[in-house]
Amino acid sequence: MNRRTVLLWISRAIALAGAAVVAIPGLGYVMTPLVRRRKREAVVRRVARLADLSSGVPAQFAVTGRRRDAWMEFPEETIGRVWLVRRTDDSTPAEQTQVQAFTAVCPHLGCVIQFDASGNDFVCPCHQAAFDMAGKARSDQELGRVNPAPRGMDALDCRLVQSDSTSEWWVEVRYEEFEYGLTNKVPKA
């Protein structure tokens, strides 16, 4: 073996090491979001003051929190929307007030559900899925057409909490997303 052959092997080894220094972290950067599948966890957030809710009138509120896509993390962003319906009147003491929470995502195909005040219904503008004030899917007989919703609106756990600093009552919602298009309520993975 001559000197040129040895130098050729050494230069190839250095080139291979340099390529590995760049390629291994690069592959890790590209592959990490593809192989890392974390379960989406429910978040608990205060979304509205109790004083902002009128009895029997649905109100929509944004839920903010940390959102992460493949490579970026956004600390405070809207992660979803909820409909809150106050079931008791203003004369009921705050600690005994009943509030019901629904996700604003249609269980049919994931569009944002709106409230139709004229018909006192929740309606999905995409395919006209309709729900009553309790979140149940309207029957085909009630609508006079096929209701595409496979199930009622997805109810969320909520509770009333009192602020330590201001003594105001707040509605706290446990927000999570559910698979749409299914007849059963299944949390997204």
N, C-alpha and C positions, 0 to 999 in steps of 0.2 A: 504494500500500500504506500502510495507516495503522498507527499505533502499536500498536493491539490485535492486529493480525495478526502483527506482528513479535514481540511478547511471547508470543503463542500458539505460534509456531514455536520460540522460544527455550525455553519451558517444555517443549514436546514433546521437544526435543533433550536437555534435562537429564534428563527422565524416561527416555528411551531409554538414555542413558549409565548412569544408575543401575541400570536393569534389566540391562544388559549386565555391569556390575560384579558383580552377584549371579548371573546365569544362566550365564556362561561357566565360572567355577570350579565351580559346582554341576553342570553337565553333565559336566565333566571328572571330578569325584568319582564320579558315577554310572556313567559309561561306561568308566573305566579298567579295572575288573576284567573287563568284558565283552570288551574288545578285547585286553587283555594276556594272552597265553597262553604262559607260560613252561614249558619242558619240566621235568618232575620229574626231579631228579637223585638218583642213589643217594647214600646217606650211609654213611660208615664209622664204626662205633661199637663200643666194647668193651661186650659185653653180659653176660658171665659169667666168673667165675674158673674156671679149669680144675679146681681142687680141688672145685668145687661139682657137677661132672658125674660120674655113675656110669657105668661101662662098660655099653653096651647099653640104658640106660634114658633115654628121651627126656625132656627138660626144657624147659619153655616159659619164655621171658624176654621182657621188654618192651624195645623199642628206643626211646630217647628222642632228641629232637632238636627243631629249629626247625620249627614248622608255621605256615603262613600261609593264611588264608582270604581272602575278597574284600578286606577292609579292615584286618584285624587281624593282628598277628604275635605268636605265642606262643613264647618263647625255649626253654623246656624242657618238653616235653610228650611223652606217649607217641604215637609216630607209627606204630607197628606192633608185631607180636609175631613171634618166631621160635621154632622148635623146634630144639634142639641135641641131637645124638646122638653120644656118644663111642664111637668104633669100636674103640679099643684099650684094654687093661686098665691098671690102676694101675702095673703093673711096667714099662711102657714109659716111657722117658725123656720128659719133657715136650716137648722140641723135636721128638720123633718121633711124638708122639700124633696120631691122626687124629680129627677132629671133622667131622661133616656138619651143615649148617644148611639149614633149610627155612623158607619163610614160612608163617605160621599161617593165611593166607588161602586158602580153598578155591578152586580154579580153576573150579569150576562156576558159583557165583553170589556168591562173596565172603564167605561166612560164616566164622566162626572154627573151625578144625579142632581137635578134641579128641583125646586119646589114650585108647584103650580097652585098659587093661592086661590084661583077661581074655582078649581075643582077639589081643593084641599087634599091634593095627592102629591107624592114624590114621583117625578117622571124623569126617565133617562132620555135625553134629546137624540141620542144616536139611533135607537131602534124602538122607541116609544114603550119601553118597559115601564110599568106603573106599579106603585106601592101605596098602601094606605098610610095613615098617620102613625100607626103602630109598627110600620116597616114591613108588613106582610105583603107579599105579591098579590096584586089584584087578580081575581079569577077571570078566565076567558069570557064567562057569562056576564060578569059585571062590566067588562070593557066592550063586549060585542066584537071582539077580535082576539087573535092569539097574543097572549102576553109572553114575550120571549125570555123573561127572567126565569132562571131555573130554580130560584129560591128567593126568599125575602131579603130585605136589606140586612147587611151584616151588623148586628148589634155589638157594641163595645162596652167594656166595663167602665163605669165612671163612679165617682164619689164626690162628695162636697167636703172641702177642707177650708179651714179658716186661716188666714194669713196672720202670722205672729206679729208682724210689724204694723199692719194697718187694721187688723180685725175684720177685714172684708172676707166674704165667703166666695170661694172659687170652685169651678167645676174642673175636676182633674180626671183626665181620660187615659185609659190604657190603650194606646193606639197600636194596631197591628194590621198587616195586609193579609188578605185571603185570596185564594185561587178563584178565578172567575170561570164561569162556564160549567161548574159542577153543581149537583143538587145538594151536596153537603158542604158545610162551612169548614174548609180546610186551610190552616195557616200556610202562607207561602214559605217555601224552604229557602 
